Amino acid sequence: MQIWVDADACPRPAKDVLFRVAERAHVTVTLVANQYLKTPPSRYVKALQVPAGFDVADNEIVARLEPGDLVITADIPLADEIISKGGAALNPRGTLYSKENIKDHLQRRDMLDELRGSGMVSGGPDTYGNKEVQRFSNALDRYVTKNANIG
């Protein structure tokens, strides 16, 4: 299992959690972004810079994904592609997307986009604080413990 990170929009505290998990579980974590990313010195943490452009990082992740890999992303359409390719997707806020729930998440996303477009709803997600970091850390630990060949 490898962990891919849609890193352009991934909060720094979530990346820090990922770096610790990579070392502890000996799992490769690759951050994919269209800008340079500084990573800690580690044989398990890598950064892949892709050209700028719409969905370039997403497309690179999908192209490199192997069944059983985990992708960290808040991008629900990307999560849908990952799941259909046999991977798993975890939101930096701790929501694990699955075959069973991804269509509901897509419908909710589309509905909110429509409401924002019509001016009925404004704003984005709540701030990313300690509660969200803890929820993400717990979900990531559960997933890695269950799916990685540790040891």
C-alpha positions as CSV (number, residue, x, y, z in Angstrom):
1,M,0.0,0.0,0.0
2,Q,1.1,3.5,-0.8
3,I,-0.4,6.8,0.3
4,W,-0.9,9.5,-2.3
5,V,-1.7,13.1,-1.2
6,D,-3.6,15.7,-3.3
7,A,-1.2,18.1,-1.7
8,D,-2.1,21.5,-3.1
9,A,-5.1,21.8,-0.8
10,C,-4.0,19.5,2.0
11,P,-3.7,21.4,5.3
12,R,-0.2,21.5,6.8
13,P,-1.3,19.7,10.1
14,A,-2.6,16.8,8.1
15,K,0.7,16.5,6.2
16,D,2.5,16.5,9.5
17,V,0.3,13.5,10.6
18,L,1.1,11.8,7.3
19,F,4.8,12.2,7.8
20,R,4.7,10.6,11.3
21,V,2.6,7.7,10.0
22,A,5.0,7.1,7.1
23,E,7.9,6.7,9.5
24,R,6.0,4.6,12.0
25,A,4.3,2.3,9.6
26,H,7.1,2.3,6.9
27,V,4.5,3.3,4.3
28,T,5.5,5.5,1.3
29,V,3.7,8.8,1.3
30,T,3.9,10.8,-2.0
31,L,2.7,14.4,-2.1
32,V,1.6,15.5,-5.5
33,A,1.3,19.2,-6.3
34,N,1.9,21.7,-9.0
35,Q,4.3,23.6,-6.8
36,Y,7.5,22.8,-4.9
37,L,6.8,21.1,-1.6
38,K,9.3,20.9,1.2
39,T,9.3,17.4,2.8
40,P,11.2,16.1,5.8
41,P,14.2,13.9,5.2
42,S,12.8,10.4,5.0
43,R,13.0,7.3,2.9
44,Y,9.2,7.1,3.1
45,V,8.2,10.6,2.2
46,K,8.4,11.9,-1.4
47,A,7.1,14.9,-3.3
48,L,6.1,14.9,-7.0
49,Q,5.8,18.3,-8.7
50,V,3.5,18.3,-11.7
51,P,2.9,21.1,-14.2
52,A,0.3,23.8,-13.3
53,G,-3.1,23.2,-14.8
54,F,-6.6,22.1,-14.1
55,D,-6.7,18.6,-12.5
56,V,-3.1,17.9,-13.5
57,A,-2.2,16.6,-10.0
58,D,-5.5,14.7,-9.8
59,N,-4.8,13.0,-13.2
60,E,-1.3,12.1,-12.1
61,I,-2.5,10.5,-8.9
62,V,-5.1,8.5,-10.8
63,A,-2.5,7.4,-13.4
64,R,-0.1,6.1,-10.7
65,L,-2.7,4.6,-8.4
66,E,-2.6,0.9,-7.7
67,P,-5.5,-1.1,-6.2
68,G,-5.2,-0.9,-2.5
69,D,-3.5,2.5,-2.4
70,L,-4.9,5.3,-0.2
71,V,-5.4,8.9,-1.5
72,I,-5.8,11.8,0.8
73,T,-8.1,14.3,-0.8
74,A,-11.0,16.6,-0.2
75,D,-11.9,16.5,-3.9
76,I,-15.0,14.3,-4.1
77,P,-14.9,13.7,-7.8
78,L,-11.3,12.6,-7.5
79,A,-12.3,10.3,-4.6
80,D,-15.0,8.8,-6.8
81,E,-12.3,8.0,-9.5
82,I,-10.0,6.5,-6.9
83,I,-12.7,4.2,-5.6
84,S,-13.7,3.1,-9.0
85,K,-10.0,2.2,-9.7
86,G,-9.8,0.0,-6.5
87,G,-8.2,2.6,-4.2
88,A,-9.4,4.2,-1.1
89,A,-9.9,7.9,-0.4
90,L,-9.7,9.7,2.9
91,N,-10.6,13.4,3.4
92,P,-8.2,15.4,5.5
93,R,-11.1,15.9,8.0
94,G,-11.3,12.2,8.6
95,T,-14.1,11.0,6.3
96,L,-13.3,7.8,4.6
97,Y,-15.0,7.6,1.2
98,S,-16.2,4.2,0.1
99,K,-18.3,2.5,-2.6
100,E,-21.2,2.7,-0.2
101,N,-21.1,6.4,0.5
102,I,-19.4,8.2,-2.4
103,K,-22.5,8.8,-4.5
104,D,-24.2,10.5,-1.5
105,H,-21.1,12.7,-1.1
106,L,-21.2,13.6,-4.8
107,Q,-24.9,14.5,-4.6
108,R,-24.3,16.7,-1.6
109,R,-21.4,18.4,-3.3
110,D,-23.4,19.1,-6.4
111,M,-26.3,20.4,-4.4
112,L,-24.1,22.8,-2.4
113,D,-22.4,24.0,-5.7
114,E,-25.9,24.7,-7.1
115,L,-26.9,26.6,-3.9
116,R,-23.7,28.6,-3.9
117,G,-24.2,29.4,-7.6
118,S,-27.7,30.7,-6.9
119,G,-26.4,32.8,-3.9
120,M,-28.5,30.8,-1.4
121,V,-25.4,29.6,0.4
122,S,-22.1,31.3,0.8
123,G,-18.7,30.3,2.4
124,G,-16.8,27.1,2.5
125,P,-15.9,24.5,5.1
126,D,-15.3,25.4,8.7
127,T,-11.7,26.1,9.8
128,Y,-9.3,23.3,10.1
129,G,-8.5,23.0,13.8
130,N,-7.4,20.5,16.4
131,K,-10.6,18.5,16.3
132,E,-10.3,18.0,12.6
133,V,-6.6,17.0,12.9
134,Q,-7.5,14.4,15.6
135,R,-10.4,13.0,13.5
136,F,-8.1,12.7,10.5
137,S,-5.3,11.1,12.5
138,N,-7.6,8.6,14.1
139,A,-9.1,7.6,10.7
140,L,-5.7,7.4,9.1
141,D,-4.3,5.2,11.9
142,R,-7.3,2.9,11.6
143,Y,-6.9,2.5,7.9
144,V,-3.1,2.0,8.0
145,T,-3.3,-0.5,10.8
146,K,-5.9,-2.5,9.0
147,N,-4.4,-2.3,5.5
148,A,-0.6,-1.9,5.7
149,N,1.9,-4.7,6.1
150,I,3.5,-3.3,9.2
151,G,6.6,-5.0,10.5
